[in-house]
Amino acid sequence: MPRVVVHVMPKPEILDPQGKAVAAALPRLGFEGIASVRQGKRFELEVEGEITDQVLVSLREAATTLLSNPVIEDVVSIDVEDAADGAQA
């Protein structure tokens, strides 16, 4: 079964307290040189059948209406992967 991965991130103008908390913790843990962090969401959807243009349109609609909050988040990418090894198709 093909896998579709949807990445959702907060819009740039939206504050990201989780990202700020991670950014603050990194230097305390010895990780230097990271200027900022934004935390988002990743959804993995296993799709029955072939991934067609129509299926991708439907998945984008699902991503923008259900998987993300369009007021504060953007759907950054929708990637098709080979479910067997996780490689992008």
N, C-alpha and C positions, 0 to 999 in steps of 0.2 A: 504494500500500500504506500503510495506517495505521502510524504509529510510536507506540510506547509508551515513555515515559521513566521509568525507575525511579531514585529518589534514595535512597541508603543513607548513613547517618551513624553514627559511633560513639555508643554510648549515653552519656548525660551523665556517668555515673560512671566512664567509661573514660578514662584519660589519652590525650591526642592529641599525641604528640611532633611530628608533621609540622605540625599546626596551630600549635603553640607556636613552631616554627622560622620559619614564615611570619610569625607575629605579631611576632617579634623582628626580622625583616628589614625589615618595612614602614617603620618609622621611619628606619632607616638609608638607605632609598631615597627618603626625603622624604614618605612617606605618613603623615600624622598623624591622630590622633583615632580610631583603630581599637583598641577595647579588647581584643578577643580574636578568635581564628580557630579554627574547627573544620574539618577537611578530611574530605570524604566521597568517595563514588563516584557516578558517573552511568552508567547503562546505557541504550542506545538499542536497542530491539527492533522490527524491522519485522515486522508481523503479516499473515499471509495472510487474506483475507476480512474480514468485518465484525467490529467489536469489540462483542461482546455481554456481558451480565452474566456469563455462564458463562466466557467468554474472560478477563474481568478477574479472576474468582475463580482461574482456572488460573494466570494471570500472577502474582497475589499469592502463590500457593503456591510458584511457581518462585522468586520474589524472596526469600521467607523461608527457603527450603531450599537454594538454590544460589547466588543472587547476593549474599546477605548471610550473615554468621556470626551467628546469632541469640544467641549467648552475649555478644558484644561490640558488635553493631550492630543498629540499627533501620531498617526500611524506612520512610522518611519520607513518600514520596509515589509514586504511580503515575499518571502523566499521559498522556492520549491526545493526540497531536499530528497535524496534517495533514502528511503527509510531503512535500507539494509545497512548503510554505513554512515549516514548523516552527511554525505557529500552533497553539495549543491548541484542541482541539475541545470 
